[in-house]
Amino acid sequence: MLFLGVPMIISMKLHSTQEEIDAVCDRIRHFGYKIHTIEGVERVVIAAIGVGDVTACIESLEAMPQVEKAVRISAPYKFVSKEYKEGRTRVRVNGLEIGGDQFIVMAGPCSVESEQQIMESAEAVAAAGGHILRGGAFKPRTSPYEFQGLEQEGLKLLRKAKERTGLAIITEVMSDRDVPLVAEYADILQIGARNMQNFSLLKQLGKAGRPIVLKRGLSSTIRELLMSAEYIVAHGNKDVILCERGIRTFETATRNTCDIVSIPLLQEMTHLPIILDPSHATGKRSLVPALSRAGVAIGADGLLMEVHPCPEKAYSDGAQSLHIPEFNQMMQSLKPYIEIWKQSRMTEGAVAV
């Protein structure tokens, strides 16, 4: 059983030696705390956890000449907070960096329906400049009588699509027992809105060995989203990507209400990458391109959207899926926004240095 207690962050001075780092770790253990993680190359940051008042330990550590500062993390979400890590986390997938200097587009059908459908989708996404293919092999449906996905056969088709196009694969995992199976085939595991607080699943994802896209629950607060991300990180997986996909409100004109301001707000609160799902946030394909442009403009790290060769015949979410020509047109319309986005990231990097 994992018990975090009270975490501290200890920042070592620049270019600290291994001997100096070991001495600080020994001092931490002397006070009864455990080393959780040690990160960094030039500047090492040590995270420690334990129970009780950390004041005496912090005072002792700050008296050590090799320690720059030692602080207690006050946020309830410890390891995903900006207090733990000031810079951006960059999640590496298939030669890409999500959260870095490249805007990432993940696109594909809601469900994997057939080999022809997923291959056509994959080739279209790759040709349009997309980076990652999405497709559901396991599908959570409101009705038990609706299409539930092809399961392992769908995973095999996704792998085949990757082999043909080179696109990384993101697909949803619904149960803790399915994590090893899905991780065997997928590059990124997606956690849907309905499972955001499935804590047994979140704990298992800490051992998945794959990056995670964690979608915000339909009626979940930002704090609850961050606490769910904390479950994954605290259990060993640092590669978590947050996804704003719209929340349930009184409005009925759209499928959900896109809380787009959550993106810059989350960037103030966490170091994790944040992407936007404009398909679920609207439920209407006509609104997806405009919301996608807004997502780029407001600073999201990427988009996750639904594209289908023939949405009218889709087994699920056809009304919000773009036709391939619409996706091509949208990708073209995003280019000037992405150029401004890149300039903004470069400015941020210069300020940080």
VOBA-1610 file (N, C-alpha, C; in pm, whole numbers, padded with zeros to 5 digits, always signed):
BEGIN
Met+00085-00120+00000Met+00000+00000+00000Met+00088+00124+00000Leu+00054+00220-00089Leu+00132+00342-00100Leu+00075+00449-00009Phe+00159+00507+00078Phe+00114+00616+00165Phe+00212+00730+00152Leu+00165+00842+00101Leu+00256+00951+00068Leu+00294+01036+00187Gly+00202+01064+00277Gly+00235+01151+00390Gly+00266+01292+00344Val+00370+01352+00403Val+00406+01491+00376Val+00528+01495+00285Pro+00516+01539+00159Pro+00631+01544+00070Pro+00712+01673+00086Met+00841+01661+00059Met+00932+01776+00053Met+01005+01770-00080Ile+01047+01887-00125Ile+01132+01896-00244Ile+01263+01961-00202Ile+01373+01895-00233Ile+01505+01948-00199Ile+01580+01975-00329Ser+01615+02099-00355Ser+01689+02136-00475Ser+01837+02148-00440Met+01919+02070-00509Met+02063+02075-00491Met+02121+02193-00569Lys+02236+02239-00527Lys+02304+02344-00602Lys+02354+02289-00734Leu+02381+02378-00827Leu+02420+02340-00962Leu+02546+02253-00959His+02543+02146-01037His+02656+02055-01053His+02700+01990-00921Ser+02605+01955-00837Ser+02638+01884-00714Ser+02696+01746-00747Thr+02790+01702-00668Thr+02852+01571-00691Thr+02763+01461-00636Gln+02790+01339-00679Gln+02713+01225-00630Gln+02733+01208-00480Glu+02854+01236-00432Glu+02883+01227-00289Glu+02797+01325-00209Glu+02780+01446-00263Glu+02698+01547-00195Glu+02551+01507-00197Ile+02505+01452-00309Ile+02367+01405-00318Ile+02342+01293-00218Asp+02436+01199-00210Asp+02421+01088-00117Asp+02416+01137+00028Ala+02495+01240+00059Ala+02496+01294+00195Ala+02361+01353+00231Val+02299+01422+00136Val+02166+01481+00158Val+02063+01370+00175Cys+02070+01267+00094Cys+01977+01155+00106Cys+01990+01086+00242Asp+02113+01072+00289Asp+02135+01013+00422Asp+02072+01099+00531Arg+02083+01232+00517Arg+02024+01322+00617Arg+01871+01309+00617Ile+01814+01298+00498Ile+01668+01283+00486Ile+01623+01155+00557Arg+01694+01047+00531Arg+01659+00919+00593Arg+01678+00923+00744His+01776+01001+00789His+01800+01014+00932His+01677+01068+01004Phe+01600+01154+00937Phe+01479+01212+00997Phe+01356+01122+00975Gly+01376+01007+00916Gly+01266+00911+00902Gly+01186+00926+00774Tyr+01238+01002+00678Tyr+01169+01019+00551Tyr+01229+00929+00444Lys+01149+00899+00341Lys+01195+00812+00234Lys+01216+00893+00106Ile+01317+00853+00030Ile+01342+00917-00100Ile+01241+00863-00199His+01166+00954-00262His+01066+00911-00361His+01124+00911-00501Thr+01183+01023-00543Thr+01246+01032-00675Thr+01366+01125-00667Ile+01460+01104-00757Ile+01574+01194-00777Ile+01578+01226-00925Glu+01563+01353-00961Glu+01557+01393-01101Glu+01657+01502-01131Gly+01691+01512-01260Gly+01777+01621-01306Gly+01914+01573-01344Val+01984+01652-01427Val+02119+01622-01470Val+02215+01724-01410Glu+02200+01851-01454Glu+02286+01955-01398Glu+02242+01994-01258Arg+02109+02012-01241Arg+02057+02048-01110Arg+01965+01937-01061Val+02004+01872-00955Val+01929+01758-00904Val+01820+01804-00808Val+01700+01745-00823Val+01588+01771-00734Val+01548+01638-00669Ile+01539+01637-00537Ile+01505+01516-00463Ile+01367+01533-00401Ala+01281+01435-00422Ala+01150+01435-00358Ala+01152+01334-00245Ala+01107+01377-00128Ala+01105+01290-00010Ala+00965+01287+00049Ile+00926+01173+00106Ile+00793+01159+00165Ile+00805+01100+00304Gly+00706+01129+00386Gly+00703+01077+00522Gly+00584+01130+00597Val+00585+01114+00728Val+00473+01153+00812Val+00523+01247+00921Gly+00443+01350+00950Gly+00477+01439+01060Gly+00527+01575+01014Asp+00570+01656+01110Asp+00617+01791+01084Asp+00755+01786+01019Val+00768+01850+00902Val+00895+01845+00828Val+00987+01962+00864Thr+00946+02048+00955Thr+01021+02170+00982Thr+01166+02143+01020Ala+01186+02053+01115Ala+01322+02025+01162Ala+01408+01969+01050Cys+01350+01881+00970Cys+01424+01822+00859Cys+01463+01929+00757Ile+01370+02017+00723Ile+01398+02123+00626Ile+01508+02216+00678Glu+01500+02255+00803Glu+01601+02343+00860Glu+01739+02277+00857Ser+01745+02148+00886Ser+01871+02077+00884Ser+01928+02069+00743Leu+01841+02041+00647Leu+01886+02030+00508Leu+01936+02163+00454Glu+01866+02271+00485Glu+01907+02402+00434Glu+02038+02448+00496Ala+02079+02387+00607Ala+02208+02420+00666Ala+02324+02351+00595Met+02292+02255+00509Met+02396+02184+00435Met+02441+02269+00315Pro+02570+02288+00294Pro+02618+02381+00190Pro+02580+02342+00048Gln+02555+02213+00023Gln+02524+02170-00114Gln+02376+02183-00148Val+02292+02220-00050Val+02148+02234-00072Val+02114+02380-00103Glu+02043+02400-00214Glu+02001+02535-00250Glu+01875+02574-00173Lys+01776+02484-00170Lys+01655+02510-00091Lys+01581+02380-00066Ala+01504+02378+00042Ala+01418+02264+00076Ala+01282+02320+00114Val+01176+02268+00050Val+01042+02323+00075Val+00942+02209+00089Arg+00838+02236+00165Arg+00725+02144+00176Arg+00625+02176+00065Ile+00573+02073+00001Ile+00472+02094-00103Ile+00336+02111-00036Ser+00271+02223-00064Ser+00144+02252+00002Ser+00023+02203-00078Ala+00037+02187-00211Ala-00077+02144-00293Ala-00118+02002-00257Pro-00248+01971-00259Pro-00291+01833-00228Pro-00244+01734-00335Tyr-00226+01780-00458Tyr-00166+01698-00563Tyr-00018+01734-00562Lys+00064+01644-00511Lys+00203+01674-00480Lys+00293+01670-00602Phe+00300+01555-00666Phe+00401+01532-00768Phe+00361+01584-00906Val+00237+01624-00926Val+00199+01685-01054Val+00192+01837-01043Ser+00224+01893-00927Ser+00212+02037-00907Ser+00335+02111-00958Lys+00318+02240-00983Lys+00430+02325-01023Lys+00529+02340-00909Glu+00487+02318-00785Glu+00579+02325-00672Glu+00684+02215-00682Tyr+00643+02101-00734Tyr+00736+01988-00748Tyr+00831+02008-00865Lys+00777+02060-00976Lys+00859+02078-01096Lys+00813+02203-01168Glu+00901+02300-01180Glu+00864+02429-01239Glu+00854+02423-01391Gly+00943+02350-01456Gly+00941+02343-01601Gly+00832+02251-01653Arg+00828+02233-01783Arg+00729+02147-01847Arg+00778+02003-01852Thr+00689+01909-01828Thr+00720+01769-01853Thr+00701+01741-02002Arg+00798+01676-02060Arg+00791+01639-02201Arg+00776+01487-02208Val+00668+01443-02265Val+00640+01301-02277Val+00684+01254-02414Arg+00778+01160-02417Arg+00835+01112-02543Arg+00763+00988-02591Val+00718+00996-02718Val+00644+00885-02779Val+00684+00873-02925Asn+00742+00759-02961Asn+00767+00730-03103Asn+00845+00842-03173Gly+00943+00899-03106Gly+01022+01007-03164Gly+00961+01145-03149Leu+00844+01155-03086Leu+00776+01283-03064Leu+00796+01327-02919Glu+00774+01456-02894Glu+00772+01509-02758Glu+00642+01584-02736Ile+00554+01529-02654Ile+00429+01597-02621Ile+00455+01685-02499Gly+00428+01814-02513Gly+00462+01910-02410Gly+00589+01986-02442Gly+00647+01957-02557Gly+00770+02023-02599Gly+00743+02135-02698Asp+00827+02141-02802Asp+00821+02250-02899Asp+00749+02211-03027Gln+00679+02098-03026Gln+00604+02054-03143Gln+00457+02036-03105Phe+00370+02097-03183Phe+00226+02081-03159Phe+00183+01946-03216Ile+00117+01865-03134Ile+00086+01726-03168Ile-00063+01709-03198Val-00092+01644-03310Val-00231+01614-03348Val-00252+01463-03344Met-00347+01420-03261Met-00387+01279-03253Met-00526+01268-03315Ala-00541+01182-03414Ala-00669+01176-03484Ala-00697+01036-03535Gly-00824+01006-03554Gly-00867+00877-03605Gly-01010+00850-03563Pro-01063+00734-03597Pro-01203+00704-03566Pro-01225+00677-03418Cys-01346+00696-03373Cys-01382+00663-03235Cys-01358+00515-03209Ser-01405+00430-03300Ser-01391+00285-03284Ser-01319+00224-03402Val-01240+00122-03374Val-01184+00039-03481Val-01294-00056-03526Glu-01336-00042-03652Glu-01451-00118-03701Glu-01411-00231-03797Ser-01308-00205-03877Ser-01264-00304-03975Ser-01123-00267-04019Glu-01056-00361-04084Glu-00921-00333-04133Glu-00923-00222-04236Gln-01016-00225-04330Gln-01022-00122-04433Gln-01045+00016-04370Gln-01135+00023-04274Gln-01167+00152-04212Gln-01048+00211-04137Ile-00977+00129-04058Ile-00867+00183-03978Ile-00746+00214-04066Met-00724+00135-04171Met-00612+00163-04261Met-00636+00292-04339Glu-00756+00309-04388Glu-00788+00431-04461Glu-00775+00553-04370Ser-00820+00539-04247Ser-00809+00649-04151Ser-00664+00680-04121Ala-00583+00578-04098Ala-00442+00597-04063Ala-00367+00666-04177Glu-00390+00620-04298Glu-00321+00680-04412Glu-00362+00825-04431Ala-00490+00856-04406Ala-00537+00994-04419Ala-00477+01084-04311Val-00469+01034-04187Val-00411+01112-04078Val-00264+01140-04106Ala-00191+01039-04151Ala-00049+01057-04180Ala-00029+01154-04296Ala-00109+01141-04399Ala-00094+01227-04517Ala-00123+01374-04485Ala-00213+01397-04392Ala-00252+01534-04356Ala-00155+01599-04258Gly-00059+01522-04206Gly+00038+01577-04112Gly+00008+01546-03967Gly-00085+01452-03942Gly-00109+01410-03805Gly+00006+01327-03753His+00014+01314-03621His+00129+01249-03559His+00096+01115-03493Ile-00027+01102-03445Ile-00065+00984-03366Ile-00205+00940-03410Leu-00223+00809-03426Leu-00353+00754-03466Leu-00431+00712-03344Arg-00553+00761-03333Arg-00643+00718-03226Arg-00743+00618-03283Gly-00789+00530-03198Gly-00890+00434-03238Gly-00924+00345-03119Gly-01050+00325-03093Gly-01093+00249-02976Gly-01111+00101-03007Ala-01036+00017-02936Ala-01057-00128-02947Ala-01156-00175-02841Phe-01152-00110-02723Phe-01249-00133-02616Phe-01331-00006-02603Lys-01462-00013-02608Lys-01546+00106-02608Lys-01646+00106-02493Pro-01639+00210-02407Pro-01743+00224-02304Pro-01866+00289-02367Arg-01978+00224-02362Arg-02100+00277-02424Arg-02209+00291-02319Thr-02291+00394-02334Thr-02399+00418-02240Thr-02500+00303-02243Ser-02526+00253-02362Ser-02619+00140-02375Ser-02543+00009-02387Pro-02586-00097-02318Pro-02520-00227-02330Pro-02544-00293-02465Tyr-02635-00237-02547Tyr-02668-00297-02675Tyr-02591-00234-02791Glu-02512-00131-02763Glu-02434-00065-02867Glu-02299-00134-02885Phe-02232-00103-02996Phe-02104-00164-03031Phe-02001-00142-02921Gln-01940-00250-02874Gln-01847-00245-02761Gln-01701-00251-02802Gly-01674-00260-02930Gly-01536-00265-02978Gly-01493-00405-03017Leu-01384-00414-03096Leu-01332-00542-03142Leu-01232-00604-03045Glu-01200-00532-02939Glu-01110-00579-02833Glu-00973-00617-02892Gln-00923-00737-02864Gln-00785-00767-02904Gln-00769-00764-03057Glu-00871-00801-03129Glu-00862-00794-03275Glu-00845-00650-03320Gly-00912-00558-03251Gly-00895-00416-03281Gly-00753-00369-03251Leu-00694-00419-03142Leu-00556-00384-03109Leu-00460-00432-03217Lys-00484-00551-03269Lys-00399-00605-03376Lys-00409-00520-03502Leu-00529-00471-03532Leu-00546-00385-03649Leu-00476-00251-03629Leu-00479-00199-03508Leu-00407-00075-03479Leu-00257-00093-03498Arg-00204-00207-03452Arg-00061-00234-03471Arg-00028-00242-03619Lys-00116-00304-03696Lys-00093-00315-03840Lys-00094-00177-03906Ala-00183-00090-03858Ala-00187+00047-03911Ala-00059+00123-03878Lys-00005+00099-03759Lys+00122+00162-03721Lys+00235+00114-03810Glu+00238-00016-03837Glu+00343-00072-03922Glu+00337-00014-04063Arg+00215+00016-04109Arg+00202+00067-04246Arg+00235+00216-04253Thr+00198+00294-04152Thr+00211+00440-04161Thr+00322+00499-04074Gly+00366+00426-03972Gly+00464+00480-03879Gly+00403+00565-03769Leu+00272+00583-03770Leu+00206+00663-03666Leu+00206+00588-03533Ala+00231+00660-03425Ala+00212+00603-03292Ala+00063+00577-03269Ile+00030+00494-03172Ile-00108+00452-03147Ile-00152+00495-03008Ile-00272+00555-03000Ile-00337+00580-02871Ile-00471+00509-02873Thr-00500+00434-02767Thr-00628+00365-02758Thr-00669+00357-02612Glu-00797+00340-02589Glu-00851+00345-02453Glu-00839+00211-02382Val-00809+00218-02253Val-00813+00100-02167Val-00920+00125-02061Met-01006+00027-02038Met-01122+00046-01952Met-01113-00025-01818Ser-01026-00125-01810Ser-01021-00207-01689Ser-00876-00229-01648Asp-00854-00238-01516Asp-00718-00264-01468Asp-00665-00398-01517Arg-00752-00494-01538Arg-00706-00626-01585Arg-00660-00622-01730Asp-00704-00519-01807Asp-00668-00510-01949Asp-00542-00427-01973Val-00488-00365-01870Val-00373-00275-01888Val-00255-00346-01955Pro-00212-00464-01908Pro-00098-00530-01974Pro-00124-00561-02121Leu-00246-00604-02153Leu-00279-00637-02292Leu-00273-00513-02380Val-00338-00407-02339Val-00342-00285-02421Val-00201-00225-02431Ala-00125-00228-02323Ala+00011-00174-02324Ala+00101-00250-02420Glu+00069-00376-02446Glu+00148-00457-02539Glu+00138-00404-02682Tyr+00022-00343-02715Tyr-00003-00298-02852Tyr+00008-00147-02869Ala-00031-00070-02770Ala-00045+00075-02784Ala+00079+00150-02735Asp+00101+00268-02794Asp+00208+00357-02748Asp+00161+00447-02635Ile+00032+00482-02635Ile-00028+00565-02532Ile-00159+00500-02489Leu-00182+00494-02359Leu-00307+00442-02306Leu-00398+00560-02270Gln-00519+00557-02321Gln-00616+00663-02294Gln-00713+00620-02185Ile-00737+00710-02090Ile-00836+00687-01985Ile-00953+00780-02012Gly-01068+00722-02040Gly-01184+00801-02075Gly-01245+00874-01957Ala-01334+00967-01988Ala-01395+01052-01886Ala-01465+00970-01778Arg-01528+00862-01817Arg-01603+00781-01720Arg-01511+00709-01621Asn-01384+00694-01658Asn-01290+00620-01574Asn-01189+00710-01504Met-01209+00840-01509Met-01111+00931-01450Met-01088+00904-01302Gln-01190+00859-01233Gln-01178+00828-01090Gln-01193+00679-01062Asn-01154+00597-01158Asn-01145+00453-01137Asn-01008+00427-01075Phe-01001+00432-00942Phe-00872+00436-00875Phe-00795+00305-00886Ser-00862+00193-00896Ser-00793+00066-00919Ser-00721+00069-01054Leu-00788+00124-01153Leu-00728+00138-01286Leu-00611+00236-01282Leu-00629+00350-01216Leu-00524+00451-01209Leu-00398+00395-01143Lys-00415+00317-01037Lys-00299+00257-00970Lys-00226+00162-01064Gln-00301+00084-01138Gln-00239-00011-01231Gln-00163+00061-01342Leu-00211+00179-01382Leu-00144+00256-01486Leu-00007+00305-01442Gly+00012+00315-01311Gly+00143+00353-01260Gly+00250+00251-01296Lys+00208+00129-01328Lys+00301+00021-01363Lys+00296-00012-01512Ala+00225+00068-01589Ala+00197+00031-01728Ala+00318+00039-01820Gly+00413+00127-01788Gly+00528+00144-01876Gly+00495+00215-02006Arg+00383+00282-02011Arg+00340+00357-02129Arg+00286+00494-02086Pro+00302+00597-02170Pro+00239+00727-02139Pro+00087+00712-02130Ile+00027+00801-02051Ile-00117+00797-02027Ile-00180+00930-02068Val-00289+00925-02141Val-00375+01043-02162Val-00494+01028-02070Leu-00505+01122-01975Leu-00611+01117-01875Leu-00715+01223-01907Lys-00835+01178-01944Lys-00941+01271-01979Lys-01015+01320-01854Arg-01054+01445-01856Arg-01131+01502-01745Arg-01271+01442-01743Gly-01319+01407-01624Gly-01453+01352-01609Gly-01562+01450-01648Leu-01678+01396-01682Leu-01788+01479-01731Leu-01830+01586-01632Ser-01822+01555-01503Ser-01864+01652-01400Ser-01752+01674-01298Ser-01629+01659-01341Ser-01515+01667-01249Ser-01453+01806-01248Thr-01406+01845-01132Thr-01335+01973-01120Thr-01191+01955-01164Ile-01125+02068-01184Ile-00983+02065-01221Ile-00901+02000-01110Arg-00934+02030-00985Arg-00863+01970-00873Arg-00878+01817-00874Glu-00998+01768-00905Glu-01020+01624-00911Glu-00940+01560-01025Leu-00929+01631-01137Leu-00849+01582-01248Leu-00702+01569-01206Leu-00651+01670-01138Leu-00511+01666-01094Leu-00489+01558-00988Met-00587+01537-00901Met-00573+01432-00800Met-00570+01294-00867Ser-00647+01275-00974Ser-00644+01149-01046Ser-00509+01129-01115Ala-00455+01235-01171Ala-00321+01227-01230Ala-00218+01192-01124Glu-00238+01245-01003Glu-00147+01218-00892Glu-00142+01069-00860Tyr-00255+01001-00869Tyr-00258+00857-00845Tyr-00161+00785-00937Ile-00163+00822-01066Ile-00078+00755-01164Ile+00069+00783-01138Val+00101+00912-01115Val+00240+00952-01094Val+00293+00892-00964Ala+00213+00898-00858Ala+00257+00848-00728Ala+00282+00697-00730His+00219+00627-00825His+00239+00483-00835His+00344+00446-00940Gly+00419+00547-00986Gly+00538+00515-01064Gly+00544+00559-01207Asn+00437+00617-01262Asn+00437+00657-01402Asn+00432+00809-01414Lys+00543+00870-01456Lys+00552+01016-01465Lys+00499+01070-01597Asp+00474+00983-01695Asp+00436+01027-01829Asp+00284+01037-01842Val+00228+01142-01785Val+00083+01164-01788Val+00052+01291-01867Ile-00046+01281-01955Ile-00094+01393-02036Ile-00239+01417-01999Leu-00273+01540-01964Leu-00410+01573-01928Leu-00489+01611-02053Cys-00617+01580-02053Cys-00701+01611-02169Cys-00831+01678-02124Glu-00852+01800-02170Glu-00981+01869-02152Glu-01073+01826-02265Arg-01188+01767-02230Arg-01280+01715-02332Arg-01422+01766-02315Gly-01436+01874-02236Gly-01569+01928-02214Gly-01635+01870-02092Ile-01715+01950-02026Ile-01784+01905-01904Ile-01935+01921-01922Arg-02009+01855-01836Arg-02155+01858-01844Arg-02209+01980-01771Thr-02287+02060-01840Thr-02350+02178-01780Thr-02499+02176-01816Phe-02566+02289-01793Phe-02708+02299-01827Phe-02731+02315-01977Glu-02625+02346-02054Glu-02640+02371-02197Glu-02667+02242-02274Thr-02762+02247-02368Thr-02797+02128-02446Thr-02769+02144-02595Ala-02725+02263-02638Ala-02700+02285-02781Ala-02577+02209-02829Thr-02485+02180-02739Thr-02367+02100-02770Thr-02364+01978-02678Arg-02287+01878-02718Arg-02281+01755-02639Arg-02226+01783-02499Asn-02121+01864-02491Asn-02063+01908-02364Asn-02031+02056-02376Thr-01985+02116-02267Thr-01941+02255-02269Thr-01789+02256-02255Cys-01721+02311-02354Cys-01576+02311-02352Cys-01526+02417-02253Asp-01461+02370-02148Asp-01401+02461-02049Asp-01261+02497-02097Ile-01254+02578-02202Ile-01126+02601-02268Ile-01029+02679-02180Val-01080+02757-02088Val-00990+02832-01998Val-00918+02739-01902Ser-00964+02615-01892Ser-00894+02520-01806Ser-00752+02494-01855Ile-00727+02514-01983Ile-00594+02485-02038Ile-00489+02580-01981Pro-00504+02714-01994Pro-00404+02801-01930Pro-00407+02792-01778Leu-00523+02764-01720Leu-00530+02750-01575Leu-00449+02629-01529Leu-00464+02517-01597Leu-00386+02398-01564Leu-00237+02423-01582Gln-00201+02502-01681Gln-00060+02532-01703Gln+00000+02613-01589Glu-00085+02683-01515Glu-00038+02754-01396Glu-00025+02661-01276Met-00091+02546-01282Met-00100+02457-01166Met-00013+02333-01176Thr+00017+02289-01299Thr+00087+02162-01316Thr+00192+02172-01426His+00290+02083-01419His+00394+02075-01521His+00358+01976-01630Leu+00245+01905-01617Leu+00207+01803-01714Leu+00157+01866-01844Pro+00176+01799-01958Pro+00120+01848-02084Pro-00032+01845-02081Ile-00094+01933-02160Ile-00240+01943-02165Ile-00285+01948-02310Ile-00376+01859-02348Ile-00430+01859-02483Ile-00581+01882-02478Leu-00639+01911-02594Leu-00782+01940-02605Leu-00847+01840-02699Asp-00964+01790-02660Asp-01046+01703-02745Asp-01166+01785-02793Pro-01157+01843-02914Pro-01267+01927-02962Pro-01387+01847-03011Ser-01371+01718-03036Ser-01481+01635-03085Ser-01583+01610-02974His-01536+01560-02859His-01626+01536-02747His-01674+01665-02682Ala-01592+01769-02690Ala-01629+01896-02627Ala-01747+01962-02696Thr-01771+01927-02823Thr-01881+01989-02896Thr-01987+01888-02938Gly-01944+01771-02985Gly-02038+01672-03036Gly-02090+01703-03175Lys-02036+01812-03239Lys-02082+01852-03372Lys-01960+01877-03459Arg-01951+01804-03571Arg-01831+01817-03654Arg-01812+01958-03708Ser-01920+02032-03729Ser-01907+02168-03783Ser-01833+02262-03688Leu-01832+02230-03558Leu-01768+02316-03459Leu-01624+02274-03429Val-01585+02156-03473Val-01453+02103-03439Val-01338+02189-03493Pro-01340+02232-03620Pro-01227+02313-03669Pro-01209+02444-03592Ala-01318+02514-03563Ala-01307+02640-03490Ala-01252+02620-03350Leu-01300+02517-03282Leu-01251+02490-03147Leu-01106+02442-03149Ser-01069+02371-03254Ser-00929+02328-03268Ser-00837+02448-03280Arg-00877+02546-03360Arg-00795+02667-03374Arg-00786+02741-03240Ala-00897+02742-03168Ala-00896+02807-03037Ala-00802+02734-02941Gly-00799+02600-02951Gly-00711+02522-02866Gly-00565+02554-02890Val-00528+02568-03017Val-00390+02606-03049Val-00361+02745-02994Ala-00454+02837-03020Ala-00432+02977-02981Ala-00419+02995-02831Ile-00489+02912-02754Ile-00486+02931-02608Ile-00369+02858-02543Gly-00295+02778-02624Gly-00172+02721-02572Gly-00172+02574-02539Ala-00272+02499-02586Ala-00272+02354-02562Ala-00148+02292-02626Asp-00108+02176-02578Asp+00009+02107-02633Asp-00028+02020-02752Gly-00157+02000-02774Gly-00198+01917-02886Gly-00348+01899-02890Leu-00394+01825-02989Leu-00536+01798-03008Leu-00559+01647-03019Leu-00674+01602-02972Leu-00718+01464-02986Leu-00857+01468-03047Met-00872+01419-03169Met-01001+01437-03238Met-01039+01312-03318Glu-01164+01313-03362Glu-01219+01197-03432Glu-01234+01226-03581Val-01180+01134-03663Val-01185+01141-03809Val-01228+01004-03859His-01315+01002-03959His-01369+00875-04009His-01387+00883-04160Pro-01356+00774-04233Pro-01376+00777-04379Pro-01520+00799-04421Cys-01613+00752-04337Cys-01755+00769-04368Cys-01832+00784-04237Pro-01834+00904-04179Pro-01898+00924-04048Pro-02044+00881-04043Glu-02113+00890-04157Glu-02255+00854-04161Glu-02277+00705-04130Lys-02174+00624-04149Lys-02184+00480-04122Lys-02103+00438-04000Ala-02052+00534-03925Ala-01968+00502-03809Ala-02049+00427-03704Tyr-01985+00332-03637Tyr-02050+00257-03531Tyr-02071+00342-03406Ser-01989+00448-03391Ser-02003+00535-03274Ser-01951+00674-03307Asp-02015+00774-03249Asp-01973+00915-03257Asp-01959+00969-03399Gly-02043+00924-03490Gly-02037+00974-03627Gly-02064+01122-03639Ala-02155+01175-03557Ala-02195+01315-03568Ala-02083+01412-03537Gln-01983+01368-03459Gln-01874+01457-03422Gln-01744+01425-03495Ser-01748+01325-03582Ser-01628+01284-03656Ser-01617+01361-03786Leu-01498+01410-03815Leu-01473+01481-03939Leu-01461+01384-04055His-01513+01423-04174His-01480+01353-04295His-01332+01378-04326Ile-01269+01291-04400Ile-01127+01307-04430Ile-01098+01439-04502Pro-01177+01481-04604Pro-01151+01612-04665Pro-01164+01727-04564Glu-01256+01717-04470Glu-01271+01821-04367Glu-01149+01824-04275Phe-01095+01706-04245Phe-00975+01699-04162Phe-00857+01762-04235Asn-00843+01731-04364Asn-00735+01790-04442Asn-00744+01943-04442Gln-00865+01993-04463Gln-00885+02138-04466Gln-00856+02200-04330Met-00897+02134-04224Met-00872+02185-04090Met-00722+02189-04061Met-00649+02085-04099Met-00505+02083-04076Met-00436+02198-04148Gln-00483+02231-04265Gln-00428+02347-04337Gln-00459+02477-04263Ser-00580+02487-04210Ser-00620+02610-04141Ser-00545+02629-04010Leu-00493+02520-03953Leu-00420+02530-03827Leu-00279+02583-03844Lys-00222+02576-03963Lys-00080+02607-03984Lys-00038+02745-03934Pro-00111+02852-03969Pro-00067+02983-03916Pro-00079+02994-03765Tyr-00176+02927-03707Tyr-00192+02927-03561Tyr-00076+02852-03495Ile-00036+02741-03557Ile+00073+02662-03501Ile+00206+02738-03510Glu+00224+02817-03616Glu+00346+02898-03627Glu+00354+02999-03513Ile+00241+03062-03482Ile+00238+03157-03369Ile+00261+03082-03238Trp+00204+02963-03228Trp+00222+02878-03109Trp+00370+02848-03087Lys+00439+02812-03196Lys+00582+02780-03187Lys+00663+02902-03141Gln+00629+03019-03195Gln+00699+03141-03155Gln+00678+03169-03007Ser+00555+03144-02960Ser+00525+03164-02818Ser+00607+03069-02731Arg+00621+02942-02775Arg+00700+02846-02700Arg+00847+02887-02696Met+00898+02939-02807Met+01036+02983-02810Met+01058+03100-02716Thr+00960+03190-02710Thr+00969+03305-02619Thr+00968+03258-02475Glu+00880+03162-02445Glu+00874+03105-02310Glu+01007+03043-02270Gly+01068+02971-02365Gly+01195+02907-02339Gly+01305+03008-02313Ala+01305+03119-02388Ala+01405+03222-02369Ala+01390+03290-02233Val+01263+03313-02193Val+01238+03375-02062Val+01281+03281-01951Ala+01254+03150-01968Ala+01291+03053-01866Ala+01441+03045-01845Val+01516+03057-01957Val+01662+03053-01947Val+01713+03176-01877
//
